[in-house]
Amino acid sequence: MDFALISAPIVGILALLFAFYKASSIDKVSPGNDRMKEISTYIQEGAMAFLKRQYRSLFIFVVVLFIILTVAPGLGISTALCFIVGALFSVLAGYFGMRVATKANVRTANAARESGMTKALNVAFSGGSVMGMCVVGLGILGIGVLYMIFKDPNIVTGFSLGASSIALFARVGGGIYTKAADVGADLVGKVEAGIPEDDPRNPAVIADNVGDNVGDVAGMGADLFESYVGAIISAITLGIVAHGEAGVQFALALSSVGIIASIIGVYFVRGDKDPQKALNNGTLASSLITIIAGFFLSNMILESYKPFIAILSGLVVGLIIAKITEYYTSGDYKPVQRIAKESETGSSTNIIGGLSVGMMSTAAPLVVISIGILVAYFVSGGATNAAEGLYGIALAAVGMLSTAAMTIAVDAYGPIADNAGGIAEMCELPDEVREIT
């Protein structure tokens, strides 16, 4: 069996071991005083209660769909089993990621109190990296093992369907809970006199912090798990048609390299006065490593530079979209500053200004994605062979998501740091701690 196929489950296990290592390093950090531990316990218990209730409901849905897939013509028990594995792995990624995130929040707050910005950044990002590595590790492990067993990408699509089913409920359900708790906590702060934001006397504050985890950690993780495995399975399905077994090997090898690049990229995230700069360093490092490795893999496995151009287009599109997002959401740039200025004249202008900026922010990513798709299609030979062109588009998607572990780590870092800030506020820690978090 070709090494490219074997490398997928091996690298998946490596990612999970790295996640375990990061989780263990977080456990060694002090959680702070008794009050901090108490607040953290409330958040952790609330988050776990939400997950257990959600997963109990999802269990019924998954079982019913498993039966339907088993008896459906043209699918059968093999696809149904892949569906179950996909759903299970998505659940596991969300569970382990959120469990570590709810441990990292209080430790981030205490690290900010005792050691300052550098330590707090490292703890929060380590918590996020566990989520990232669990998602990509379980994703590539599941795809690699199932493909080695069944040798048919059409059967392995069941794995993606299982992941999509969990992502739908986790993202939407978690998002609704998150926003309801957030608005509820804010309303209490505005209606009740003398109760500021993040005041422990407001029970909705705990629900708000729980929501940060169920929506922005578990929900986001399930969503990106589905996107990640969907892109890889699309690539191996189209790869069989366009290049035979080599097309499958290349997609899996590229995904494996992306995980290794993300592990290396984690160590480029160092303490800095500007956390955003530190996080960007990790993302750029992992992307650069993937680009270099992708060039050699393209020539070794497919004996052509064209697939590399498709991968490069996906990676570049991903980086450009990240910059566009930062431009429209960061307080350092004009769009957010303009919304803040408009807020001075009342809530109506704030809503209108924010809505218009939000709508305008979708235009640039659409243009960039369209250009990326066209480049990937035609460079891969789509003008003469549609299968190769479609495979190029799939490779662009795999390229964009090849460093998903780093992307998820950065995304999960946000709610962990936000929770740390809430804990600092509720425990009445010094003002500089709140500023750091």
Buried (B, 14 or more C-beta within 10 A) or exposed (E): EEEBBBBBBBBBBBBBEBBBEBBEBBEEBEBBEEBBBBBBEBBBEBBBEBBEEBBEEBEEBBEEBBEEBBEEEEBBEBBBBBBBBBBBBBBBBBBBBBBBBBBBBBBBBBBBBEBBBBBBBBBBBBBBBBBBBBBBBBBBBBBBBBBEEBEBBBBBBBBBBBBBBBBBBBBEBBBEBBEBBBEBBBEBBEEEEEBEBBBBEBEBBBBBBBBBBBBBBBBBBBBBBBBBBBBBBBBBBBBBBBBEBBBBBBBBBBBBBBBBBBBBBBEBBEBBEEBEEBBBBBBBBBBBBBBEBBBEBBEEBBEBEBBBBBBBBBBBBBBBBBEBEEBBBEEEEEBBEBBEEBBEEEEEBBEEBBEBBEEEBEEBBEEBBEBBBBBBBBBBBBEEEEBBBBBBBBBBBBBBBBBBBBBBBBBBBBBBBBBBBBBBBBBEBEEEBBEBB
